Structures are given as C-alpha cells and as structure tokens.
Amino acid sequence: MFRVSNNLVGILNFVTFLLSIPILGAGIWLSRQADTECERWLDKPIIALGVFLMVVSIAGLIGACCRVSWLLWVYLLVMFLLIVLLFVFTIFVFAVTNKGAGEALSNRGYKEYRLGDYSNWLQKRVTNTKNWNKIKSCLQDSKVCTSFADKYVNETAEQFYADHLSALQSGCCKPSNDCNFTYVKPTDWSNNGTVITNNTDCTTWSNDPNVLCFNCQSCKAGLLDNIKSNWKKVAIVNVIFLVFLIVVYSVGCCAFRNNRKDNAYWNRQ
C-alpha cells in the first residue's frame, strides 16, 4: 500500500531536482564565462552543489515512488550525514565569529579594524599569502575602492571624516587613522614626509589606485568583519534549513518503513 509519506518525499525531491538544474547550469555557464580569479573560484562549488542536489533528489525520488528500499536507505544516510555536517558547521560558525568588532574613533563616522581582534582560525585564512592574493584579486575586480573614490570625490575632509564607511572601504581604501596622513581625496592622502607610529599599514599604504591598502592588515581585518557578519546570517539560515532537513528526514524514515512493509507484504503473496 502506497502511503502519504512516500508521496510527500517524492514531491519534495522532485522540487529539489528542479532547483538543481538552474544551479548546475549557472555553474557551467560561469566556468565558461569566467574572466577573473573570483569567478573561477566560484564555479566549482556551484557545479558540485548542483550535482549533489540532483543525485540526492533522484535517489530520494526513485526510492520513495518506486519503492526501492536500498536506494531510499542510501538517501536517508546521505541526509543524516548532511544534517550532522550542517549542525557541526553552524556551531563552528558561531564559535569563530564570536570575536572581533570595529573600533569606534573620536570625531569619525567610520570605524577602524584590527586583524588581531578576530579569531585565530579566521586570521590564518587571510595571512596565508596564496589565499590573500586570490582575495585581493577579487577585491580589485569588484572595484570596491573605485566606486568608493567616485562616491566621495567631491567631499571635504570634514565631510569625509563624518561618513559611515563599510568595513572594506575603511580597511582597504584609505590609510589608518594612526598614520595621521592629510586628506586630499578619498584615495589620495599626503603623509607630509613623516610617519611616527608602530602601525605597519602606514608604510604599506600607496596612493596608487591598484595598490592603496590592499596589502594592509586593516584590509584583511575589514574583510574578516564582513565575513563575520555574513557568516552569522548564514548560520541563522542554516538553523532554519536544519529544521527543514530533520522534517524531511523524518518523513523519509516513514517512507522507508512503508517500503519495507510493502515489500514484506508482496513477498508473502
């Protein structure tokens, strides 16, 4: 006897299969169109996600609708591992993002960011030269500082200091407040020939639009603050997704038991 749980698992997996098609298509398209390091980095995870969703949804669809118990068992095993993985990842995200925040400055609308304020695990990801060169390429390709310079180009120093800048703009597109450089334009600062500070970012800074502060510790810290904010949002979504997966897994278990009962019934005939 075909049960409601089998139909429900079949419908959910059919919808998942349909969703996997545009995801896989987007990954393939991106791999062929990629011109930058950022795009080349993104295509493989997208393709892998599309293939994974497609294979798992097909296994669940056939297992539930065609009463193939072993295939449904494999589907449930993958779902269980996915639930465990997401649970561990969510805990990990909350653990590595509990440290670090921008430093408020007197008479400044923006904050400044220190690399040492963030978790050691996140710091290691950006202090690795190979990793940072890829990230820096992404930041340059995104023109985060070009749009920043265009937006604030006509502002006076007083107006600029009152602006609320993003973590990336503050860390990568201007020198640190410790340097006491003189403002000329958003990405053009005069150091007056003297730098009295222990902050190494002051000697790293360059008015060259291709350099700016992309190699600064503050830029890496600004990126980590951005990641911290985004990862916390992802963790919240993961919690919701986990609840959904647990419901689907429970329904799948019911469908698996139904399959075994039905198979036992037909074997007795």
N, C-alpha and C positions, 0 to 999 in steps of 0.2 A: 504494500500500500504506500502510495506516494504521499509524503507529509508536507505540511506548510513550511517547515524548516528547510527542506530541500529546495522548494521553490524560492524562498527568500534568499538563500545562499546563491542560488543560480542567478537571480536578478541582480544582487549586489555585485557579483563577479562579472556579469555582462556589462554593467555600468563601468566598472573598473577597466575592463578590456577596451571599451570605447574611449575612455580617458587616456589610456596608454598610447593610443595611435597618434594623436597630435603631439604628445610628449616625445615619442620616438622620432616623429617627423621633424620636430623642432631641433632635436639633437643632430640629426643627419644633415639638415639644412645648415645649421650653424657650423658643422665641421667642414662643409664645402665653401662656406662664405667667410670663414674666419680670416681676418687680416691682422688681428692684434693678439698679444700674449694672453690677454683676458679672455677673449672669445675661444681661443684654443684650449684654455684651461677648463672652460665650462662645458664644452661639447661632450666629452667622455662621460662625466657624471650624469648628464641628461639622458644620453643614449642608454647607459646602464640602468637608470631608473625606469625608462620606458620599457626596456626588455624585461626587467624584473617584474614589473606590474603586469605585463602581457602574459608572461609564462605562468605566474601565480594565479592570475584570473582565469586562464584557460584550464589549469589544473582544478581549481575550485568549481568552475562551471561544468566540466565533464564529470567530475567526481560526484557532484550533487544531482545533476539532471540525468545522468546515465547510470547512476548507482554503482560507480566504480570505487569500491571501498578503499583499495590500496592508494589510488590517486587522491582521494579525499584525505586519507591519512597523511600523505606527503604534504598536502596543502595545509592541514592543521599543524603539522610540525613546523613548517616554514612560518606560519602565522604566530605560533608560540615563540619561536626564536626572534621574530620581528618585535613582538611585544616586549620581550626581555631586553633586546637591544635598545629599543626606544626608551624604556624605563631607565636603563643604565645611563644612556646618553643625556636624558633630561636631568638626572641627578648630577651628572658630571658638569653640565652647562651651568646649573645653579652654583656649583662649587667653584668653578673657575671664574665666574663673573661677579663674585661677591665682594671683590676688592677693586679699588680704583675709581677715581672721580676727578673731574676738572677742578682746578684751583681758582677760586674767585680772586680777582685782583681789584685793588682800590682804584676808583675812577676809571674802570674799564667795563664795557658792556660784555666783553667776551671772557672766557676762561682760558687758562693755560694747562697743559697736560704733561705729566712726568712719567716716564716709562717705568720707573721703579715702583710706582704706586699700584701696578697691576700684578696679577698672579704670575708666578714664575713660569707656569706652563705657557701662558699666552706670550710672555716676553721671549721665550725661546723660539717661538714661531716666527717672530719678526726680526730677531737678532741674527738669525741664520742668513748669511749673505745671499745664497741662492734663492731662498724664499723671498727675501726683501726685494731683490732685483725684479722678480716677477710682479710683486705687488706694486712696486714703484712704476713699472711699465703700465700697469692697469690705471694707476692714479693719473699718470701723464696722458694716457689715451682718453680718459674720461674728461680731461680738460677742467678738472676741479678748480685749479688756480687761474686758468684763463678766464673762466666765467666770473670768478671772484674779482679779478682785476678789472674786468669790464663793468661789473656792477657798482663798484665803489670808486671808480676812477676820478670822479669829479668832487669827491668829498675832501673836506679839510681834515687836518689831524684831529681836531676836537670831535668832529662828526664820526670819523673812523673809529676812534677810541670808544665811542658810545655804542657801536654796532654789536649786535649779538651774532657772533660768528659760529659756524659749525665746528666740531672738533677737528675735522680735516682741514678746514680753512685756517683755523687758528694754529694748528700744528705744522702744516706743510707749506702754507702760502705767505707767511710773514715770519720775521725773526722773533725770538723770545723776548719777553719784556725785560729779562735780566740784562740784555745786551745794551739797553739804553740808546739804541740807534735812533736817528732823527727821521721822522716820517717825511717822505717826498710824495710817493704814490703807494697804493696798496701793496704792490710787489717791488717797490723801489725805495730803498732805505739807505741813509748815509751813516756810516759808522764813525765819522769825524776823525778817523785815523787812530783811535784808541779804544781798546776793549778791556775793561777791568772786571772780570768775572771768571768763575770756575766752570761756567756753563760752556761745554764744547760746541754747542749748537751755534754759538756766536761766530766761531771761525768756520763753521760748515756752511753758513748762510751765504748765498750769492744772489745778486740781482739778475743774473741770467735766468730768463723765464723757463729754461729747460732744466735748471738746477734748483733754484730757490732753496727751500728747506726739505727737499725730498729725502735727503740723507740724514736729516736731524733726528735725534731721539724723540723730540716733541712730535714729529710727524708720525713716528711709529706708535707713540702714545695716543695720538689723536685717532689713528686707525683702530687701536685696541678699544678705545672708548666707544667708537662706532660699532665695533664687533660686539662689545659687551651689551649695548643697547639692543642690537638686532637679535642676538642670541637669546636674550631674555624673552623677547617676543616669540621667537621660535619655540622656546621651552613651554610657553603658555599654550601655543598651538599644539605642541606635542602631547600635552596633558589631555587636551580635548580629543586628539586623534587616538590616544591610547584607550580612552573610554570607548570610542567607536570600535577599535580593533577588538577589544575584550568582548563587546556585544556580538560582533561578527564571529569571533572565535567560539563563543558560547552557542550561537545558532549553528555553527559548523559542527560542533560536537554532537548536537541533537541530530543533525542530518547524518552524521557518521553512524550513530547508534541506529537510526532508522534503516540505513543501508544494510547494516549487519542483520537486523531483524528480518528485513525483506529477503535478504539472501538466504538466511536460515529457513525462512518460510518456503521459498521456492525449491530449496534443496530437499525438503521433506515431501514435496509433491511427487 
